[in-house]
Amino acid sequence: MTGLSELKLGERPNGRTALTADWVLGHADGGHRLIRKGEVVMEGGKILFVGQRFDGEVARRIDMGPSLISPGLIDLDALSDLDTTILGVDHHPAWAKGRVWPRSYVERGPYEMYTPEELAFQKRYAFAQLLLNGITTAAPIASLFYREWGETAAEFTAAADAAGELGLRVFLSPAYRSGGMVLEAPDRMVPVFDEERGLQGLADAVAFIEAQDGRFDGLVRGMLAPDRVETCTETLLRRTDDAARDLGCKFRLHMAQGTMELDVVQHLHGKTAPGWLAGMGLLSDRVIAPHATVATADDLKLYVENDVSIIHCPLVPARGRGSVLRSFRSVREMGINIAMGTDTTPPDMLLNLLVGLIAARMAEDGPEGATSADMWDAATLGGAKALGRSDLGRLAAGLPADIAVFGLDDPIMTPAIDPITTLVAGGSGKVTRAVFVDGRLSMRDGQVAGMDMVAAQAQAQTQFDGLVAKYPERSWDHPPLSDLFPPSYPLLKDTVT
């Protein structure tokens, strides 16, 4: 029996490799199926066998013991920066805390608050964090609050390089927008638009996809990423839809996610965001829509009629605004496909599944809101369906070897029962023991291929602290940092004389 430590991190093992564990989550009859004392055999980038015992020759067997061998998790709103929403957990209101550009900052000229090297680093670090949490497929999302306008092809070329080198499957292109919200007075925000800038961002994203799609043996694929719906014009969205059709890719558009969006879109277009897009004929199975937390019944019907998938990111709205998807159960029963996203720090999908389970049951005032298996389906099969990739999100012979191994012997999660219930109720990606992407060992016991995580964590903190120090420049009335983000408790005064 070979140990996992004998495999070379960052490479595919030579020859057939069998992973055994107390539990395997296979796939049969259209759904996931648990296998006791199961085995997954892979060769190169493909799965050869999923079952209880492979009768053929293998180069090695690796016993993962009390673990679950699962399809890798799919994160379609995957944190890919050093997330600034953590600053808003206990600091309100958002308009006063640098979450919206004040007019004074706009008139001075917005600028990039990170260097190109820092932008490249944050993507690499974020991708490593995703792997640490058992995520094998990701569609990156980052904040534009601290950007000059949109994202750049250069930083996403670096992101594609990072994904290929670390071993993460990604669907991506630089985000673009035609407008943004500007703070004119306390609690009074107005949209401002520069459509040509948005159209240039779309052109850059299309060129990026044409140049990058298919790199690293297909790990890098394109997805268009217009920013929030209230920052897009009709022309930009129509051309985005045309481009997605021509490129054969999806486009992700954040909508039905908050009251500010509702108010702005209603003011500009006289409809909800899904209603506005439907009226233009732009809702289709090409659209993947986070978050649907303020979607009306009519909005959801439009999603059903047009095969729109939603991305459920339960942690960020519950923690920030106290809002939840209303409800997970009813959305599923309507026939809307639900994928999952992390969206915020920590980029922990298991934690999101736990929050999602709790929120679903609170919305229904009972356990019928969702099961642990429902949440796991969303993080695997739902994500694959949203992407139009039936080869992802499941373990079966002939499919890509995208595998996550989760330990079930963590003292915090003991006693363990059913593996899926144990992992969802335990709610922490810290139990992720190994990740294989396309057959390559990308993460093992907290080590990520090509990353010194200790040094990277220190660099990430230093970089984030530098960004936060600039917040007074882009906050209303430019208060000192100590007023913007005071400590949770008063600091003890120095009484030494």
LOTOR-447314 format. One record per residue (C-alpha): chain; x, y, z. Coordinates in nm, 2 decimals. Each point is the difference from the previous one (the first is absolute). Example, Ala and Ser with C-alpha at 12.3 -4.5 7.8 and 13.67 -1.06 7.14 Angstrom:
<atoms>
A;1.23;-0.45;0.78
A;0.14;0.34;-0.07
</atoms>
This chain:
<atoms>
A;0.00;0.00;0.00
A;0.14;0.34;-0.10
A;-0.03;0.31;0.21
A;-0.14;0.33;-0.14
A;0.33;0.16;0.10
A;0.18;-0.21;-0.26
A;-0.18;0.18;-0.29
A;0.16;0.31;-0.14
A;-0.19;0.31;0.07
A;-0.10;0.18;-0.32
A;0.03;-0.30;-0.23
A;-0.21;-0.29;-0.12
A;0.11;-0.33;0.15
A;0.15;-0.24;-0.26
A;-0.21;-0.30;-0.07
A;-0.33;-0.10;0.14
A;-0.07;0.13;0.35
A;-0.27;-0.13;0.23
A;-0.14;0.21;0.28
A;-0.19;-0.19;0.27
A;-0.19;0.14;0.29
A;-0.28;-0.09;0.24
A;-0.24;0.19;-0.23
A;-0.01;0.09;-0.37
A;-0.26;0.21;-0.16
A;-0.06;-0.16;-0.34
A;-0.26;0.07;-0.26
A;-0.28;-0.23;-0.13
A;-0.36;0.02;-0.13
A;0.02;0.38;-0.04
A;0.13;0.09;0.35
A;0.27;-0.04;0.26
A;0.02;-0.34;0.18
A;0.20;-0.07;0.31
A;0.24;-0.30;0.00
A;0.13;-0.15;0.32
A;0.37;-0.10;-0.01
A;0.01;0.13;-0.35
A;0.28;0.06;-0.26
A;0.07;0.24;-0.28
A;0.26;-0.08;-0.26
A;0.15;0.26;-0.22
A;0.25;0.00;-0.28
A;0.14;0.32;-0.15
A;-0.28;0.26;0.02
A;-0.29;-0.25;-0.01
A;-0.20;-0.22;0.24
A;0.01;-0.37;-0.09
A;-0.21;-0.15;0.27
A;-0.23;0.09;0.29
A;-0.12;-0.28;0.22
A;0.10;-0.23;0.28
A;0.30;-0.18;-0.15
A;0.18;0.03;-0.33
A;0.11;-0.33;-0.13
A;0.26;0.13;-0.25
A;0.37;0.08;0.05
A;0.09;0.32;0.18
A;0.33;0.17;0.06
A;-0.09;0.09;0.35
A;-0.29;0.00;0.26
A;-0.03;0.29;0.24
A;-0.23;-0.06;0.30
A;-0.15;0.33;0.12
A;-0.17;-0.18;0.29
A;-0.28;0.18;0.18
A;-0.07;0.24;-0.28
A;-0.25;0.08;-0.28
A;0.13;0.00;-0.36
A;-0.23;0.24;-0.17
A;-0.03;0.19;-0.33
A;0.19;0.32;0.03
A;-0.22;0.29;0.10
A;-0.11;0.26;-0.26
A;0.01;0.37;0.10
A;-0.16;0.23;-0.25
A;0.04;0.32;0.20
A;0.35;-0.07;0.13
A;0.18;0.25;0.21
A;0.31;0.11;-0.20
A;0.13;0.30;0.19
A;0.07;0.10;0.36
A;-0.36;0.05;0.09
A;-0.09;0.35;0.12
A;-0.36;-0.10;0.10
A;0.14;-0.13;0.33
A;0.04;0.37;0.09
A;-0.37;0.04;-0.02
A;-0.10;-0.27;0.24
A;-0.01;0.23;0.30
A;0.05;0.34;-0.16
A;-0.31;0.18;-0.13
A;-0.16;0.16;-0.20
A;0.18;-0.11;-0.31
A;-0.02;0.34;-0.17
A;0.20;0.15;0.29
A;0.27;-0.27;0.00
A;0.16;0.03;-0.35
A;-0.23;-0.25;-0.17
A;-0.12;0.26;-0.25
A;0.22;0.26;-0.17
A;-0.08;0.35;0.13
A;-0.02;0.28;-0.27
A;0.32;0.16;0.14
A;0.19;-0.32;-0.08
A;-0.14;-0.03;-0.35
A;0.08;0.36;-0.08
A;0.36;-0.06;0.11
A;0.01;-0.30;-0.23
A;-0.04;-0.36;0.12
A;0.33;-0.20;-0.02
A;0.12;-0.35;0.04
A;0.08;-0.06;0.37
A;0.21;-0.31;-0.07
A;0.30;-0.03;-0.23
A;-0.01;-0.26;-0.29
A;0.21;-0.23;0.21
A;-0.23;0.03;0.30
A;-0.30;-0.08;-0.23
A;0.17;-0.31;-0.13
A;0.10;-0.11;0.35
A;-0.35;0.03;0.14
A;-0.15;-0.23;-0.27
A;0.27;-0.26;0.06
A;-0.05;0.01;0.38
A;-0.38;-0.01;-0.04
A;0.03;-0.30;-0.23
A;0.21;-0.18;0.25
A;-0.26;0.06;0.27
A;-0.27;-0.15;-0.22
A;0.21;-0.32;-0.04
A;0.05;-0.01;0.37
A;-0.38;-0.02;0.04
A;-0.06;-0.28;-0.25
A;-0.10;0.22;-0.29
A;0.12;-0.13;-0.33
A;-0.20;0.22;-0.24
A;-0.04;0.38;0.04
A;-0.14;0.30;-0.17
A;0.19;0.29;0.17
A;-0.17;0.31;0.14
A;0.17;0.31;0.14
A;-0.10;0.34;0.12
A;0.02;0.30;-0.23
A;-0.03;0.25;0.29
A;0.38;0.06;0.01
A;0.05;-0.02;-0.37
A;0.04;0.29;-0.25
A;-0.30;-0.14;-0.19
A;0.00;-0.37;-0.11
A;0.25;-0.29;0.00
A;0.27;-0.04;-0.26
A;0.11;-0.26;-0.24
A;0.35;0.01;0.14
A;-0.10;-0.10;0.35
A;-0.22;-0.27;-0.14
A;0.28;-0.14;-0.21
A;0.19;-0.02;0.32
A;-0.31;-0.17;0.16
A;-0.02;-0.25;-0.28
A;0.37;-0.08;0.05
A;-0.06;-0.04;0.38
A;-0.29;-0.24;-0.06
A;0.21;-0.21;-0.23
A;0.30;0.00;0.22
A;-0.19;-0.07;0.32
A;-0.23;-0.25;-0.16
A;-0.35;0.15;0.02
A;-0.27;-0.02;-0.26
A;-0.13;0.36;-0.07
A;-0.27;0.17;-0.21
A;0.10;0.37;-0.03
A;0.06;0.33;-0.17
A;0.05;0.35;0.13
A;-0.31;0.17;0.14
A;-0.13;0.31;-0.17
A;-0.28;0.26;0.05
A;-0.15;0.31;-0.15
A;-0.07;0.18;0.32
A;0.04;0.02;0.37
A;-0.17;0.14;0.31
A;0.12;0.34;0.13
A;-0.08;0.14;0.34
A;-0.14;0.36;-0.04
A;-0.10;0.05;0.36
A;-0.04;-0.21;0.31
A;-0.21;-0.30;-0.10
A;-0.07;0.14;-0.35
A;0.16;-0.20;-0.28
A;-0.05;0.05;-0.37
A;0.12;-0.20;-0.30
A;0.25;0.15;-0.24
A;0.07;-0.15;-0.34
A;0.28;-0.02;-0.25
A;-0.13;-0.24;-0.26
A;0.30;0.01;-0.23
A;0.22;-0.10;0.29
A;-0.23;-0.30;0.06
A;0.00;-0.10;-0.37
A;0.38;0.01;0.00
A;0.01;-0.22;0.31
A;-0.23;-0.25;-0.19
A;0.23;0.01;-0.30
A;0.30;-0.07;0.23
A;-0.18;-0.29;0.16
A;-0.09;-0.15;-0.33
A;0.36;0.03;-0.12
A;0.12;-0.16;0.33
A;-0.23;-0.30;-0.05
A;0.11;-0.04;-0.36
A;0.36;-0.01;0.11
A;-0.03;-0.20;0.32
A;-0.28;-0.25;-0.04
A;0.13;-0.36;0.01
A;0.34;0.07;0.15
A;0.16;-0.25;0.25
A;-0.18;-0.30;-0.16
A;-0.34;0.17;0.03
A;0.03;0.11;0.36
A;-0.05;0.37;-0.11
A;-0.34;0.07;-0.17
A;-0.18;0.33;-0.07
A;-0.30;0.15;0.18
A;-0.11;0.36;-0.05
A;-0.04;0.20;0.32
A;-0.19;0.33;-0.04
A;-0.02;0.15;0.35
A;-0.32;0.07;0.19
A;-0.31;0.05;-0.21
A;-0.05;0.36;0.12
A;0.35;0.09;-0.14
A;-0.09;-0.13;-0.35
A;-0.18;0.17;-0.29
A;-0.23;-0.17;-0.25
A;0.26;0.02;-0.27
A;0.26;-0.16;0.21
A;-0.22;-0.29;0.10
A;-0.13;-0.06;-0.35
A;0.36;-0.02;-0.13
A;0.10;-0.22;0.29
A;-0.27;-0.24;-0.09
A;0.11;0.00;-0.37
A;0.36;-0.06;0.10
A;-0.09;-0.29;0.24
A;-0.20;-0.16;-0.29
A;0.29;0.05;-0.24
A;0.26;-0.13;0.24
A;-0.22;-0.29;0.13
A;0.05;0.11;0.36
A;-0.22;0.11;0.29
A;-0.03;0.34;0.15
A;-0.04;0.07;0.37
A;-0.20;0.31;0.11
A;-0.07;0.09;0.36
A;-0.37;0.09;0.03
A;-0.29;-0.02;0.24
A;0.25;0.03;0.29
A;-0.08;0.32;0.20
A;-0.23;0.29;0.06
A;0.24;0.26;-0.16
A;-0.01;-0.20;-0.32
A;-0.38;-0.03;0.01
A;-0.03;0.38;0.05
A;0.25;0.10;-0.27
A;-0.13;-0.25;-0.27
A;-0.36;0.10;0.08
A;0.09;0.37;-0.03
A;0.19;-0.05;-0.33
A;-0.21;-0.27;-0.17
A;-0.33;-0.02;0.19
A;0.04;-0.37;0.06
A;0.19;-0.25;0.21
A;0.34;-0.11;-0.14
A;-0.13;-0.34;-0.12
A;-0.31;0.17;-0.15
A;0.22;0.25;-0.18
A;0.22;-0.27;-0.15
A;-0.30;-0.22;-0.10
A;-0.16;0.30;-0.17
A;0.32;0.03;-0.22
A;0.00;-0.38;-0.07
A;0.33;-0.04;0.19
A;-0.10;-0.27;0.25
A;0.12;-0.34;-0.11
A;0.20;-0.30;0.11
A;0.31;0.20;-0.08
A;-0.07;0.21;0.31
A;0.12;-0.09;0.35
A;-0.14;0.23;0.26
A;0.12;0.05;0.36
A;-0.18;0.05;0.25
A;-0.38;0.01;-0.03
A;-0.05;0.10;0.36
A;-0.24;0.28;-0.09
A;-0.15;-0.18;-0.31
A;-0.38;0.04;-0.02
A;-0.23;-0.29;-0.09
A;-0.03;0.14;-0.35
A;0.38;0.02;-0.02
A;0.03;-0.36;0.09
A;-0.26;-0.10;-0.26
A;0.21;0.18;-0.26
A;0.30;-0.20;0.11
A;-0.19;-0.32;-0.04
A;-0.14;0.09;-0.34
A;0.35;0.09;-0.13
A;0.22;-0.27;0.16
A;0.20;0.25;0.21
A;0.22;-0.15;0.27
A;0.05;0.18;0.32
A;0.31;0.00;0.22
A;-0.08;-0.02;0.37
A;0.25;0.16;0.23
A;-0.17;-0.03;0.34
A;0.28;0.13;0.22
A;0.05;0.35;-0.13
A;-0.36;0.13;0.00
A;-0.08;-0.17;0.33
A;0.30;0.14;0.17
A;-0.02;0.34;-0.16
A;-0.36;0.09;-0.03
A;-0.18;-0.28;0.18
A;-0.16;-0.11;-0.33
A;-0.05;-0.35;-0.14
A;-0.13;-0.17;-0.31
A;-0.38;-0.03;0.04
A;0.00;-0.28;-0.03
A;0.25;-0.27;-0.10
A;-0.28;-0.26;0.00
A;-0.25;0.20;-0.21
A;0.27;0.10;-0.25
A;0.10;-0.37;-0.05
A;-0.36;-0.11;-0.02
A;-0.07;0.26;-0.28
A;0.27;-0.17;-0.20
A;0.27;0.27;0.02
A;0.35;-0.14;0.01
A;0.20;0.11;0.30
A;0.38;0.02;0.00
A;0.21;0.12;0.29
A;0.25;0.28;0.06
A;0.22;0.11;0.29
A;0.02;0.37;-0.10
A;0.17;0.12;0.32
A;0.26;-0.08;0.26
A;0.04;-0.27;0.11
A;-0.02;-0.18;-0.34
A;-0.13;-0.31;0.18
A;-0.26;-0.19;-0.19
A;-0.08;-0.23;0.28
A;-0.08;0.30;0.22
A;-0.22;0.13;-0.27
A;-0.19;-0.33;-0.02
A;-0.06;0.01;0.38
A;-0.12;0.36;-0.02
A;-0.21;-0.09;-0.30
A;-0.16;-0.29;0.19
A;-0.08;0.21;0.30
A;-0.14;0.29;-0.21
A;-0.21;-0.24;-0.21
A;-0.16;-0.15;0.31
A;-0.06;0.34;0.16
A;-0.17;0.12;-0.32
A;-0.24;-0.30;0.02
A;-0.02;0.00;0.38
A;0.09;-0.37;-0.01
A;0.24;-0.27;-0.11
A;-0.18;-0.04;-0.34
A;0.19;0.31;-0.12
A;0.30;-0.21;-0.12
A;0.21;-0.30;0.08
A;0.37;-0.03;0.01
A;-0.01;-0.20;-0.32
A;-0.20;0.28;-0.17
A;0.29;0.24;0.09
A;0.26;-0.24;-0.12
A;-0.18;-0.05;-0.33
A;0.00;0.38;-0.05
A;0.38;0.02;0.06
A;0.06;-0.28;-0.25
A;-0.27;-0.09;-0.25
A;-0.16;0.34;0.01
A;0.32;0.18;-0.09
A;0.07;-0.25;-0.28
A;-0.34;0.05;-0.15
A;0.03;0.38;0.02
A;0.33;-0.03;-0.19
A;-0.15;-0.24;-0.26
A;0.27;-0.25;0.11
A;-0.16;-0.34;0.07
A;0.35;-0.14;0.04
A;0.06;0.20;0.32
A;-0.14;-0.03;0.35
A;-0.02;-0.38;0.01
A;0.23;-0.30;0.03
A;-0.05;-0.25;-0.29
A;0.22;-0.19;-0.24
A;0.12;0.20;-0.29
A;-0.05;0.34;0.16
A;0.28;0.24;0.11
A;0.16;-0.09;0.33
A;-0.11;0.30;0.20
A;0.00;-0.14;0.35
A;-0.01;0.14;0.35
A;0.08;-0.21;0.31
A;-0.16;0.12;0.33
A;0.11;-0.15;0.33
A;-0.27;-0.13;0.23
A;0.22;-0.06;0.30
A;0.04;0.36;0.11
A;-0.05;0.03;0.38
A;-0.23;0.29;-0.04
A;-0.23;-0.20;-0.23
A;0.00;-0.31;0.22
A;-0.22;-0.21;0.02
A;-0.04;-0.03;-0.38
A;-0.32;-0.15;-0.15
A;-0.10;0.01;-0.36
A;0.29;0.17;-0.18
A;-0.19;0.27;-0.18
A;-0.20;0.10;0.31
A;0.32;-0.01;0.21
A;0.18;0.23;-0.24
A;-0.28;0.25;-0.06
A;-0.09;0.02;0.37
A;0.37;0.03;0.09
A;0.02;0.29;-0.24
A;0.38;0.04;-0.06
A;0.22;-0.05;-0.30
A;0.29;-0.04;0.24
A;-0.06;-0.38;-0.01
A;0.09;-0.01;-0.37
A;0.29;-0.25;-0.03
A;0.07;-0.01;-0.37
A;-0.11;0.14;-0.33
A;0.06;-0.14;-0.35
A;-0.09;0.21;-0.30
A;0.01;-0.18;-0.34
A;0.19;-0.27;0.18
A;0.27;0.23;0.14
A;0.06;0.02;0.37
A;-0.06;0.37;0.05
A;-0.03;0.01;0.38
A;0.11;-0.24;0.28
A;-0.03;0.06;0.38
A;0.00;0.38;-0.03
A;0.27;0.01;-0.26
A;-0.08;0.15;-0.34
A;0.22;-0.07;-0.30
A;0.23;0.29;-0.08
A;-0.10;0.21;0.32
A;0.17;0.06;0.33
A;-0.32;0.07;0.19
A;0.17;0.14;0.31
A;0.19;0.26;-0.20
A;-0.31;0.06;-0.22
A;-0.22;0.06;0.30
A;0.24;0.26;0.14
A;0.01;0.17;-0.34
A;-0.37;0.00;-0.03
A;-0.05;0.17;0.34
A;0.26;0.27;-0.08
A;-0.17;0.06;-0.34
A;-0.34;0.02;0.16
A;0.11;0.24;0.27
A;0.15;0.23;-0.27
A;-0.34;0.01;-0.18
A;-0.19;0.07;0.32
A;0.23;0.29;0.08
A;-0.13;0.17;-0.32
A;-0.37;-0.02;0.10
A;-0.02;0.35;0.14
A;0.07;0.13;-0.36
A;-0.31;-0.17;-0.14
A;-0.23;0.04;0.30
A;-0.26;0.27;0.06
A;0.15;0.31;0.18
A;0.34;-0.19;0.01
A;0.00;-0.09;0.37
A;0.31;-0.15;0.16
A;0.04;-0.38;-0.01
A;-0.07;-0.03;0.37
A;-0.35;0.15;-0.05
A;-0.07;-0.21;-0.31
A;0.09;-0.33;0.15
A;0.01;0.02;0.38
A;0.09;-0.31;0.20
A;-0.28;-0.23;0.12
A;0.08;0.10;0.36
A;0.17;0.32;0.11
A;0.38;-0.03;0.03
A;0.13;-0.01;0.35
A;0.17;0.33;0.07
A;0.37;-0.01;0.09
A;0.01;0.07;0.38
A;0.37;-0.02;0.03
A;0.16;0.33;0.09
</atoms>
